[in-house]
Amino acid sequence: MSDSARDDQQLWQQTVEGLRAELAGISPAERSWITSRLGEVACLQERLHLLFLGADGENLCRSCRGQCCERGRNHLTLVNLLGYLVAEREPPAPDFTLTCPFLGPRGCRIDVGRRPFNCVTFVCDPIEQSLDAAGNENFYALEKELRLGYETFEKRFAGAGLRGLLIRAERLGGAQLLGPLP
């Protein structure tokens, strides 16, 4: 394992442990707010995934071997990890030696409702061309609504944002992810 992968693994473990501790200390009202918003995000992501499936996305991805997934190293966000931790579930163990630490032999190992924004909103040309006009319009309307959902977290928590959880955690230098914005 390279030094970079080892450093990422260590940062991942520290981030997950730190976020678990933060969640244990938040108020019931704050936990309720987070849980409600995570439900909204998951619902929108499931709806986007249905459009992807309707466009034969799985077969199209399989035919190109998911080349877009090779850019997923830093896509996972605070919202995605919170989805697992609030539900008291373990996120998939990342493998930082891969171009996407959550890509497995059968595709993405992250539940659809907890996948990174970039992963559920990216459509390559073949998938976009497989959607009819109404499907495309619906896709981009859902993408806009989902972006707003992620932005509600970004406006509330220092560790939230679409740039990636590990990037954010590193920049915060140990400060709370669920803390207020600086």
N, C-alpha and C positions, 0 to 999 in steps of 0.2 A: 504494500500500500504506500502510495506517495505521501510526502509530508503534507501536501495540500489536502488530500483526502483524509488523512489522519486528523488534521486541524479542523476540517469541516465536521468530521464525526464527533470530535470533542465539543465543538461549538453546538452541534445539534443536541447532544446529551445535556449540556449545561442549559440550553434554551428550554428544552422540554421539562427538565426538572424545575427550573426557575418558574416557568409558566404554571406548572402544577401547584407550586407553593403560592404563587400569586392568586390563583383561582380559589385556593382554600381560604384565603383571607379576604375575599371580596364580600360585599353585603348581598343579602338575598335579592334586593331590588336590582343591583348591578348584574347579578347572575341571571336574573329573569330577563333583563334587557338583552344581554348577550344571547341567551338561549332563543329568545323570540327572533332576533335578527338573523341568527344562524339558520333558523328554520326557513325564513324567507329566502335567504341565499340558496339553501339546498333545494328548495322548491323551484326556483328559477333555473338552477343548474340542471335539474332533472328535466325540466321542460326543454331546455336547449339540447340536452342529450337526446331527447325523443326526436327532435328535428334532425340531428346528426344521424340517428339510426334510420329515420325515414329516407334520408339521402344515400342510404347504403354506405354510410361512413365506415363501418367496421371493415367491410370488404375492401373499400378504397384504401384505408390505412394499412391493411394487411398486404395489399399489392405493392405499396411503396415501402413497407416495413416501418411505417411511422416515423419517417425522417424528421418531421417537425418535433418529435419527442426528444430528439438529440440536442435540443436547446433548453431543456427543462431544469437544469441544475439549480437555478435560483427562483423558480416560479412559486414554490409553496410559500404561503403567507400566514400571518397570524390568524386570520379568519379560518384558514384550512386546518391548522393545528388545533385551534379552539374547538372546531367541530368534533374532533375526536375526544379531546380532554373533557369537554362539558358533558359529553355522552358517556364518559368514563370508559372509553375504548382506547386501545393502543393504536397509534398510527403505524402504518407499515414501516419496518426498519429500513432506513435509507442505505444505499450502497453508493458512496461517494466516489467509487472508482469508475462508475458509469457516467455517461453524458447526462442522463436524467437519473437521479438516485432512486426514483420510485417506479422505474420501468422494469417490468419483469418479462419473462419469456412469452407470456400470454397478453402482454399489454400493460396498461397502467394498473398499479396495485392500489391506487387511492380510490375510495368510493366516489362515485359521480358527484354526489351532493357536497363532497368535501375537496374536490379537485381544485387546483389553482385556477384563478380567473383566466389566465392566458391559455390554459389547456382546454377549457370548455368553450372559449369564445373564438378560438382560432379555427378558421375554415380555409382549407386550401382550395384552389381553383376547381379541381374535380368535384369536391363536395358542394361548393357553392353552385356549380353548374347543374348539380343533381337536384337542387331545390327549385321548385317553381317560384314564380314571382311572389305569391302569398307567403311561401315558406321563407324566402329571403327577407321579406318585409318583417315577418314575425321574428325571425332570428335576430335581426338588428335591433328591433324594439326590445326584445328580451335582453340582449347584450347591454343596451343602454340602461335598462332597469337594474340589471345585475351590477353594473359598474357603480350605480348610485348606492346599492347595498354595501358594497365594499367601501365606498367613500364614507358611509356613516361610521364605520369602524375607524377609518383613517382620521376622521375629525375628532374622535373621542380618545384614542389610545396612541401613545408614543410609538408602540411597536407595530402598528398597523400600516399598511400601504401595499401597493401592487409591485414594489421593487423586489420583494422576496424577504422572507423571515430572517434568514441567516445574515443577509446584508444589513437589515435593520438592527438585529441583535448586536452585531459587531459594531455598528455605528453608535449604538446606545451605550456600549462599553459597560454592560452590567446593570444599567438602569432598568427599572421595571417596564416590561412590555405593555402592561395594562395601566401604566402610570399616565398622568396627564401629558399633553403635548408640551414640549419645551417652549 
